[in-house]
Amino acid sequence: MTHVQRSVQRAGERFRGGDPEAGIETWHAFSFSGFYDPDNVRFGPLEACNEERLAPGAGFAEHPHRDVEIVTWVVEGELTHEDSTGATVVVRPGDVQRLSAGTRVRHSERNEGAVPLRFVQMWLTPSEYGGEPSYEVVRGLPDDTPYVLTGAEAVLHVRRLRAAGRSAVPDAPWVYVHVTRGAARLDGELLEEGDAARILDAAGLAVEAVGSDAEVLIWEMHAEPRFG
């Protein structure tokens, strides 16, 4: 087995945020908003990985962003997104949403459906600051089709694994693995729903579903993170 530098963050170790009384439950993987941990600010260019649950009718009012690449993966339910680029879109399971904030963008996110919404939102530092904001949705990302985030020199891989199914993990300076459904084994470590692994200089690794089907998000990252 190839030796790699790896650390695991269990779902229960994430910082709890959101506003449960307003129907918003959030679990943060990194320092975020009012929670600051100087040893957990980012991993490579990845600076946020938030698991969000919104009750029907709940949501985030319009708010601004700048100089960040925001990628969203819906696990269950439907996310209604609206932003200052003119986009008003309903994002569903299997879709990848990308909002490049550029110099400044405003957006809101809501659950206008009748069932709970669960999604994972990930923020990455862009390779270059500034520029015009932009937005896109890729509908029904096919299995094993990578989503290339050119603005951050990163690639998102979605692995939907059948029971005992196995798939290679890309080799990269920084790899972040997050389990959204089921359980998976990575480099001998069992990862359950909501668990994540951070790997430096990943090489020759694979992820395997354990017990039942699993869905795993994998970030392959090559750019040095920018600060300031």
C-alpha positions, 0 to 999 in steps of 0.5 A: 500500500502506498504511504500517504499523509492522511487525516480523518474528520468524523461527522460528529467532529464538525462544528455545528452552525446554522439556525435550527429554530429557523429550520437551518442545520449546518455542519462545518468542516473548517473555520467558518463565520463565528467559529475560528480554529487557526489549525483548521482554516483550509486544506489546499484551496478548499476553505469550506465544506458545509453540510446543510439541511433546510426544512421546507420554507427555510433558507438563506436570505440574499447575501454577498460573496467575492473572490470565491468559487462556490460549488454545491451538490444536492443530496436530497430535495431541491435547492432554489438558487437566485443571484445577481448574475440573473440566474434563478435555478432549481438544483436537484440531486445529481446536478452540480452548481457553480457560482464564481463570485468574482469581484462581487455577487449576491445570492440567496438559497431556499428550500421551496419544496415540500420535503427537507433539503440536504446539500453539501456546499464547498468553497475554494479559493480562486487561482486569480482574484477579481473578474466578472461573476459567473454561474452554471449548473450541470444537470445530471452529472454522469458517473465518473465524469469529472467536473473541472473547476478551472477557476481554482485548478481543481476537479470534483469527482463524484463516485456512485459505488455499488455495494463492494464497488471500487474506484480509483482516487486521483493522484494529486497534492491535495485530495479531499474525500467526503462521504454523502451516502452509505459507507466507504473504505479508503486506505484501510479507513472506514468512512461513514456518512458525513465523514471526510478524509484529507490526503496530502500527495495522494498516490495509488489509492482507491475507495470502496463501498462497504455494506451497501451502495455509497456516494462519495465526493472527491476533490482533486486539487493542484493549486497552491492556496492564496491568502489575502 
